[in-house]
């Protein structure tokens, strides 16, 4: 049995298809979309995570004063014009991708191309795994310490 899920924008348009039982092509991108962009609240700081899953894990932490977004994947760079816009809008923009070679390379690319600092979060491979393994309270304490080094929370 093959399952098919759709990811939709607030206007109802489809932007991504998820096929969990198809190992070689789990996600099919229908259109470009920055996940979380429609939920931005205009807080002082912005965190760019690697995935919708990590975005939702961060929101679950309940950390104040930080908006969060995610590109289609950590391998797809946000458009330069968008990065320039958010750098003007927010006091500080940080990147938090997976704690593995591709994630670290992608964070370094954001630093090199856009001058964005990044967070090395090494509790688990990614934020959502850390929440699953260590719990919301512990991950929140660790994350606040890391953010306090970069943001004025």
C-alpha positions in Angstrom: 0.0 0.0 0.0 1.4 3.4 -1.0 0.4 6.5 0.9 0.3 10.1 -0.6 0.2 13.3 1.5 0.0 16.9 0.3 1.5 20.0 1.9 -0.6 23.1 1.3 -0.2 26.9 1.7 -2.8 28.9 3.5 -4.5 29.8 0.2 -5.1 26.0 -0.4 -2.5 25.6 -3.1 -0.3 22.5 -3.1 3.4 23.0 -2.7 4.8 19.5 -1.9 3.8 15.9 -2.1 5.1 13.3 0.4 5.3 9.6 -0.5 6.6 7.9 2.7 6.9 4.4 1.2 8.9 5.5 -1.8 12.6 5.4 -0.7 14.1 7.0 -3.8 11.7 9.9 -4.1 9.8 10.7 -0.9 9.2 14.3 -1.6 8.0 15.9 -4.9 8.3 19.6 -5.0 5.3 21.2 -6.8 6.3 24.8 -6.3 8.8 26.9 -4.4 7.7 27.7 -0.9 9.4 28.7 2.3 7.8 26.7 5.1 6.6 28.8 8.1 6.7 32.1 6.1 2.9 32.5 6.5 3.1 32.1 10.2 5.8 34.8 10.9 4.8 37.0 13.8 7.3 39.8 13.4 9.4 38.8 16.5 12.9 40.3 16.9 14.9 37.3 15.8 14.6 34.6 13.1 15.8 31.0 13.0 16.1 29.1 9.8 15.8 25.3 10.4 16.4 22.5 8.0 12.9 21.1 7.7 9.2 21.5 8.6 9.7 18.8 11.3 12.5 20.8 13.0 10.5 24.0 12.6 7.5 22.4 14.5 9.9 21.0 17.1 11.3 24.5 17.7 7.8 26.0 18.0 7.0 23.3 20.6 9.9 24.5 22.7 7.9 27.7 23.3 10.9 30.0 23.1 9.8 33.7 22.9 11.1 36.3 20.6 12.2 34.0 17.8 10.3 33.4 14.5 11.2 30.3 12.6 11.1 29.2 8.9 12.5 26.3 6.8 13.4 26.0 3.1 12.2 22.9 1.2 15.3 21.1 2.5 18.7 22.0 3.9 20.2 21.3 0.5 18.1 24.1 -1.1 19.4 27.6 -0.4 16.8 30.4 0.3 16.8 33.0 -2.5 19.3 35.8 -2.0 16.6 38.5 -2.3 14.6 36.8 0.5 17.7 36.5 2.7 18.4 40.2 2.2 14.9 41.1 3.1 14.8 39.1 6.3 18.3 40.4 7.4 16.8 44.0 7.2 13.6 42.9 9.1 15.1 41.0 12.0 17.7 42.0 14.6 19.5 38.6 14.1 19.0 35.7 11.7 20.6 32.3 12.6 20.7 29.0 10.8 20.1 25.6 12.6 20.5 22.6 10.3 21.2 18.9 11.0 24.3 18.0 12.9 25.8 15.9 10.1 28.1 16.6 7.2 25.4 17.8 4.7 23.8 20.0 7.4 27.1 21.6 8.5 28.1 22.2 4.9 24.8 23.9 4.2 25.1 26.1 7.3 28.7 27.1 6.2 27.3 28.0 2.8 24.8 30.4 4.4 27.6 31.9 6.4 29.8 32.3 3.3 27.1 33.5 0.9 24.9 35.6 3.3 27.0 36.2 6.4 24.5 34.3 8.6 25.8 32.8 11.8 24.7 29.2 12.7 24.2 27.0 15.7 25.9 23.7 16.1 23.3 21.7 18.1 24.8 18.3 18.9 22.3 16.6 21.2 21.1 14.4 18.3 21.2 14.5 14.5 18.5 17.2 14.4 16.2 19.2 16.7 13.2 17.0 16.3 15.2 13.9 17.2 16.6 15.7 20.3 13.0 16.5 21.5 12.0 12.9 20.9 15.0 11.5 22.8 15.6 14.1 25.5 12.2 15.8 26.0 11.0 19.3 25.5 12.2 20.7 28.8 15.8 19.6 28.5 16.1 20.6 24.8 14.6 24.0 25.6 17.3 24.6 28.3 20.1 23.7 25.9 18.6 25.7 23.1 18.2 28.8 25.2 21.8 28.6 26.2 22.9 28.4 22.6 20.5 31.2 21.5 21.7 33.5 24.3 25.2 33.3 22.8 23.8 34.8 19.6 20.5 36.5 20.3 19.4 39.0 23.0 16.4 37.1 24.2 
